[in-house]
Amino acid sequence: MAFDPRPLRTAAAACGDNQVTQIAARLRAPYSTVRRWTGGQGEPNGPALANIERTYGVTAASLYPAAE
């Protein structure tokens, strides 16, 4: 399973968060960390995944889709 940042970016945009700074502020996470996540350069850990789901409704299953 590979991390797919597209569901996070899509959900954030639906909430009006189109910039990494906006996403980071809403998640209360460091800008540099969120920049890596949204760019596909890094992956959120367990607590961060839970925060993403609470904030944007994006599940871990959608961020880590099963390989086809």
N, CA, C and O atoms as CSV, one atom per row, in Angstrom:
chain,resi,resn,atom,element,x,y,z
A,1,MET,N,N,0.839,-1.182,0.000
A,1,MET,CA,C,0.000,0.000,0.000
A,1,MET,C,C,0.879,1.237,0.000
A,1,MET,O,O,1.812,1.368,0.792
A,2,ALA,N,N,0.559,2.115,-0.888
A,2,ALA,CA,C,1.280,3.379,-0.969
A,2,ALA,C,C,0.356,4.517,-0.566
A,2,ALA,O,O,-0.843,4.487,-0.845
A,3,PHE,N,N,0.922,5.512,0.089
A,3,PHE,CA,C,0.160,6.677,0.509
A,3,PHE,C,C,-0.262,7.494,-0.705
A,3,PHE,O,O,0.554,7.769,-1.585
A,4,ASP,N,N,-1.535,7.883,-0.756
A,4,ASP,CA,C,-2.078,8.706,-1.834
A,4,ASP,C,C,-2.595,10.009,-1.227
A,4,ASP,O,O,-3.605,9.989,-0.524
A,5,PRO,N,N,-1.938,11.135,-1.475
A,5,PRO,CA,C,-2.356,12.394,-0.868
A,5,PRO,C,C,-3.575,13.036,-1.526
A,5,PRO,O,O,-4.115,14.005,-0.992
A,6,ARG,N,N,-4.019,12.521,-2.668
A,6,ARG,CA,C,-5.116,13.169,-3.399
A,6,ARG,C,C,-6.408,13.274,-2.591
A,6,ARG,O,O,-7.053,14.322,-2.635
A,7,PRO,N,N,-6.818,12.232,-1.851
A,7,PRO,CA,C,-8.057,12.398,-1.067
A,7,PRO,C,C,-7.949,13.506,-0.013
A,7,PRO,O,O,-8.927,14.204,0.252
A,8,LEU,N,N,-6.792,13.666,0.574
A,8,LEU,CA,C,-6.592,14.739,1.548
A,8,LEU,C,C,-6.702,16.094,0.871
A,8,LEU,O,O,-7.403,16.977,1.365
A,9,ARG,N,N,-6.023,16.270,-0.246
A,9,ARG,CA,C,-6.078,17.548,-0.956
A,9,ARG,C,C,-7.494,17.866,-1.424
A,9,ARG,O,O,-7.932,19.014,-1.346
A,10,THR,N,N,-8.209,16.855,-1.909
A,10,THR,CA,C,-9.579,17.047,-2.390
A,10,THR,C,C,-10.512,17.453,-1.259
A,10,THR,O,O,-11.301,18.387,-1.400
A,11,ALA,N,N,-10.420,16.742,-0.128
A,11,ALA,CA,C,-11.274,17.058,1.026
A,11,ALA,C,C,-10.948,18.433,1.586
A,11,ALA,O,O,-11.848,19.176,1.976
A,12,ALA,N,N,-9.679,18.773,1.627
A,12,ALA,CA,C,-9.282,20.088,2.128
A,12,ALA,C,C,-9.835,21.184,1.220
A,12,ALA,O,O,-10.347,22.193,1.704
A,13,ALA,N,N,-9.734,20.990,-0.074
A,13,ALA,CA,C,-10.246,21.987,-1.022
A,13,ALA,C,C,-11.755,22.145,-0.880
A,13,ALA,O,O,-12.275,23.253,-1.012
A,14,ALA,N,N,-12.456,21.057,-0.616
A,14,ALA,CA,C,-13.909,21.118,-0.426
A,14,ALA,C,C,-14.270,21.964,0.794
A,14,ALA,O,O,-15.370,22.512,0.867
A,15,CYS,N,N,-13.353,22.069,1.746
A,15,CYS,CA,C,-13.554,22.899,2.943
A,15,CYS,C,C,-13.006,24.308,2.753
A,15,CYS,O,O,-13.043,25.121,3.677
A,16,GLY,N,N,-12.496,24.598,1.554
A,16,GLY,CA,C,-11.932,25.917,1.279
A,16,GLY,C,C,-10.469,26.053,1.610
A,16,GLY,O,O,-9.909,27.148,1.544
A,17,ASP,N,N,-9.840,24.940,1.969
A,17,ASP,CA,C,-8.410,24.958,2.301
A,17,ASP,C,C,-7.614,24.551,1.068
A,17,ASP,O,O,-7.350,23.370,0.842
A,18,ASN,N,N,-7.238,25.546,0.279
A,18,ASN,CA,C,-6.536,25.284,-0.975
A,18,ASN,C,C,-5.020,25.436,-0.868
A,18,ASN,O,O,-4.287,25.041,-1.774
A,19,GLN,N,N,-4.564,25.997,0.218
A,19,GLN,CA,C,-3.135,26.206,0.426
A,19,GLN,C,C,-2.645,25.316,1.566
A,19,GLN,O,O,-3.393,25.004,2.492
A,20,VAL,N,N,-1.383,24.914,1.484
A,20,VAL,CA,C,-0.794,24.088,2.539
A,20,VAL,C,C,-0.884,24.804,3.888
A,20,VAL,O,O,-1.108,24.164,4.916
A,21,THR,N,N,-0.712,26.115,3.887
A,21,THR,CA,C,-0.801,26.856,5.145
A,21,THR,C,C,-2.184,26.721,5.770
A,21,THR,O,O,-2.308,26.623,6.991
A,22,GLN,N,N,-3.218,26.714,4.943
A,22,GLN,CA,C,-4.585,26.575,5.450
A,22,GLN,C,C,-4.823,25.173,6.010
A,22,GLN,O,O,-5.439,25.012,7.063
A,23,ILE,N,N,-4.331,24.169,5.298
A,23,ILE,CA,C,-4.491,22.780,5.752
A,23,ILE,C,C,-3.752,22.591,7.070
A,23,ILE,O,O,-4.286,22.006,8.012
A,24,ALA,N,N,-2.526,23.088,7.129
A,24,ALA,CA,C,-1.722,22.957,8.347
A,24,ALA,C,C,-2.404,23.641,9.527
A,24,ALA,O,O,-2.415,23.106,10.636
A,25,ALA,N,N,-2.967,24.808,9.294
A,25,ALA,CA,C,-3.642,25.534,10.374
A,25,ALA,C,C,-4.860,24.757,10.864
A,25,ALA,O,O,-5.079,24.644,12.070
A,26,ARG,N,N,-5.651,24.224,9.941
A,26,ARG,CA,C,-6.854,23.492,10.341
A,26,ARG,C,C,-6.492,22.204,11.081
A,26,ARG,O,O,-7.163,21.821,12.039
A,27,LEU,N,N,-5.420,21.538,10.626
A,27,LEU,CA,C,-4.988,20.302,11.284
A,27,LEU,C,C,-4.152,20.570,12.538
A,27,LEU,O,O,-3.895,19.666,13.332
A,28,ARG,N,N,-3.736,21.826,12.700
A,28,ARG,CA,C,-2.827,22.181,13.798
A,28,ARG,C,C,-1.561,21.327,13.743
A,28,ARG,O,O,-1.110,20.757,14.737
A,29,ALA,N,N,-1.021,21.272,12.546
A,29,ALA,CA,C,0.192,20.490,12.278
A,29,ALA,C,C,1.230,21.424,11.657
A,29,ALA,O,O,0.868,22.434,11.052
A,30,PRO,N,N,2.501,21.101,11.799
A,30,PRO,CA,C,3.546,21.947,11.212
A,30,PRO,C,C,3.406,22.040,9.685
A,30,PRO,O,O,3.108,21.057,9.008
A,31,TYR,N,N,3.627,23.239,9.178
A,31,TYR,CA,C,3.544,23.481,7.738
A,31,TYR,C,C,4.423,22.511,6.953
A,31,TYR,O,O,3.974,21.927,5.967
A,32,SER,N,N,5.668,22.336,7.385
A,32,SER,CA,C,6.605,21.489,6.637
A,32,SER,C,C,6.116,20.038,6.571
A,32,SER,O,O,6.320,19.355,5.568
A,33,THR,N,N,5.480,19.581,7.629
A,33,THR,CA,C,4.954,18.216,7.654
A,33,THR,C,C,3.805,18.075,6.679
A,33,THR,O,O,3.764,17.125,5.898
A,34,VAL,N,N,2.876,19.006,6.718
A,34,VAL,CA,C,1.711,18.957,5.829
A,34,VAL,C,C,2.149,19.120,4.377
A,34,VAL,O,O,1.573,18.501,3.482
A,35,ARG,N,N,3.152,19.939,4.143
A,35,ARG,CA,C,3.671,20.097,2.785
A,35,ARG,C,C,4.185,18.763,2.250
A,35,ARG,O,O,3.960,18.430,1.087
A,36,ARG,N,N,4.876,18.001,3.099
A,36,ARG,CA,C,5.373,16.686,2.672
A,36,ARG,C,C,4.204,15.740,2.392
A,36,ARG,O,O,4.214,15.014,1.398
A,37,TRP,N,N,3.189,15.751,3.277
A,37,TRP,CA,C,2.036,14.867,3.061
A,37,TRP,C,C,1.327,15.198,1.761
A,37,TRP,O,O,1.071,14.305,0.953
A,38,THR,N,N,1.005,16.469,1.545
A,38,THR,CA,C,0.225,16.850,0.370
A,38,THR,C,C,1.025,16.698,-0.917
A,38,THR,O,O,0.452,16.589,-2.001
A,39,GLY,N,N,2.331,16.691,-0.798
A,39,GLY,CA,C,3.184,16.496,-1.969
A,39,GLY,C,C,3.569,15.056,-2.201
A,39,GLY,O,O,4.287,14.748,-3.153
A,40,GLY,N,N,3.096,14.161,-1.334
A,40,GLY,CA,C,3.418,12.750,-1.490
A,40,GLY,C,C,4.836,12.397,-1.083
A,40,GLY,O,O,5.339,11.333,-1.444
A,41,GLN,N,N,5.487,13.282,-0.331
A,41,GLN,CA,C,6.870,13.054,0.082
A,41,GLN,C,C,6.983,12.373,1.439
A,41,GLN,O,O,8.038,11.844,1.789
A,42,GLY,N,N,5.894,12.388,2.200
A,42,GLY,CA,C,5.875,11.784,3.524
A,42,GLY,C,C,4.498,11.222,3.809
A,42,GLY,O,O,3.559,11.430,3.041
A,43,GLU,N,N,4.386,10.512,4.915
A,43,GLU,CA,C,3.126,9.872,5.274
A,43,GLU,C,C,2.756,10.219,6.707
A,43,GLU,O,O,3.620,10.240,7.584
A,44,PRO,N,N,1.475,10.493,6.952
A,44,PRO,CA,C,1.054,10.763,8.327
A,44,PRO,C,C,1.086,9.500,9.176
A,44,PRO,O,O,0.855,8.400,8.675
A,45,ASN,N,N,1.374,9.666,10.467
A,45,ASN,CA,C,1.396,8.525,11.387
A,45,ASN,C,C,-0.003,8.305,11.969
A,45,ASN,O,O,-0.951,8.977,11.563
A,46,GLY,N,N,-0.139,7.389,12.898
A,46,GLY,CA,C,-1.438,7.037,13.463
A,46,GLY,C,C,-2.228,8.208,14.017
A,46,GLY,O,O,-3.360,8.429,13.589
A,47,PRO,N,N,-1.664,8.983,14.972
A,47,PRO,CA,C,-2.406,10.122,15.500
A,47,PRO,C,C,-2.742,11.160,14.422
A,47,PRO,O,O,-3.818,11.757,14.451
A,48,ALA,N,N,-1.835,11.371,13.486
A,48,ALA,CA,C,-2.100,12.334,12.413
A,48,ALA,C,C,-3.202,11.822,11.495
A,48,ALA,O,O,-4.028,12.607,11.029
A,49,LEU,N,N,-3.228,10.526,11.229
A,49,LEU,CA,C,-4.301,9.956,10.407
A,49,LEU,C,C,-5.652,10.154,11.082
A,49,LEU,O,O,-6.639,10.489,10.427
A,50,ALA,N,N,-5.688,9.945,12.385
A,50,ALA,CA,C,-6.934,10.153,13.129
A,50,ALA,C,C,-7.356,11.618,13.059
A,50,ALA,O,O,-8.544,11.913,12.921
A,51,ASN,N,N,-6.404,12.531,13.152
A,51,ASN,CA,C,-6.701,13.952,13.067
A,51,ASN,C,C,-7.236,14.319,11.684
A,51,ASN,O,O,-8.181,15.100,11.572
A,52,ILE,N,N,-6.645,13.769,10.646
A,52,ILE,CA,C,-7.112,14.020,9.277
A,52,ILE,C,C,-8.551,13.530,9.124
A,52,ILE,O,O,-9.381,14.210,8.521
A,53,GLU,N,N,-8.843,12.356,9.669
A,53,GLU,CA,C,-10.200,11.825,9.560
A,53,GLU,C,C,-11.192,12.698,10.334
A,53,GLU,O,O,-12.277,12.991,9.831
A,54,ARG,N,N,-10.836,13.112,11.539
A,54,ARG,CA,C,-11.719,13.978,12.329
A,54,ARG,C,C,-11.950,15.320,11.631
A,54,ARG,O,O,-13.066,15.839,11.622
A,55,THR,N,N,-10.903,15.864,11.057
A,55,THR,CA,C,-10.969,17.212,10.484
A,55,THR,C,C,-11.615,17.238,9.106
A,55,THR,O,O,-12.466,18.085,8.831
A,56,TYR,N,N,-11.216,16.315,8.244
A,56,TYR,CA,C,-11.679,16.349,6.860
A,56,TYR,C,C,-12.551,15.162,6.461
A,56,TYR,O,O,-13.107,15.148,5.362
A,57,GLY,N,N,-12.678,14.175,7.332
A,57,GLY,CA,C,-13.498,13.012,7.008
A,57,GLY,C,C,-12.834,12.040,6.057
A,57,GLY,O,O,-13.503,11.194,5.464
A,58,VAL,N,N,-11.530,12.153,5.904
A,58,VAL,CA,C,-10.777,11.273,5.007
A,58,VAL,C,C,-10.254,10.091,5.821
A,58,VAL,O,O,-9.509,10.277,6.783
A,59,THR,N,N,-10.642,8.889,5.438
A,59,THR,CA,C,-10.226,7.703,6.189
A,59,THR,C,C,-8.832,7.247,5.770
A,59,THR,O,O,-8.347,7.578,4.688
A,60,ALA,N,N,-8.210,6.486,6.646
A,60,ALA,CA,C,-6.907,5.898,6.326
A,60,ALA,C,C,-7.027,4.987,5.118
A,60,ALA,O,O,-6.106,4.903,4.306
A,61,ALA,N,N,-8.164,4.300,4.995
A,61,ALA,CA,C,-8.365,3.397,3.846
A,61,ALA,C,C,-8.324,4.162,2.520
A,61,ALA,O,O,-7.846,3.632,1.517
A,62,SER,N,N,-8.815,5.385,2.508
A,62,SER,CA,C,-8.775,6.147,1.257
A,62,SER,C,C,-7.385,6.727,0.989
A,62,SER,O,O,-7.018,6.965,-0.162
A,63,LEU,N,N,-6.614,6.954,2.058
A,63,LEU,CA,C,-5.258,7.476,1.885
A,63,LEU,C,C,-4.255,6.371,1.527
A,63,LEU,O,O,-3.196,6.631,0.956
A,64,TYR,N,N,-4.614,5.150,1.874
A,64,TYR,CA,C,-3.771,3.987,1.567
A,64,TYR,C,C,-4.617,2.975,0.787
A,64,TYR,O,O,-4.976,1.930,1.330
A,65,PRO,N,N,-4.933,3.267,-0.460
A,65,PRO,CA,C,-5.784,2.364,-1.225
A,65,PRO,C,C,-5.073,1.030,-1.486
A,65,PRO,O,O,-3.851,0.972,-1.615
A,66,ALA,N,N,-5.867,-0.026,-1.558
A,66,ALA,CA,C,-5.307,-1.351,-1.833
A,66,ALA,C,C,-4.754,-1.373,-3.253
A,66,ALA,O,O,-5.326,-0.790,-4.174
A,67,ALA,N,N,-3.637,-2.056,-3.401
A,67,ALA,CA,C,-3.030,-2.188,-4.725
A,67,ALA,C,C,-3.931,-3.055,-5.589
A,67,ALA,O,O,-4.525,-4.024,-5.115
A,68,GLU,N,N,-4.023,-2.696,-6.847
A,68,GLU,CA,C,-4.866,-3.457,-7.765
A,68,GLU,C,C,-4.039,-4.371,-8.621
A,68,GLU,O,O,-4.583,-5.092,-9.458
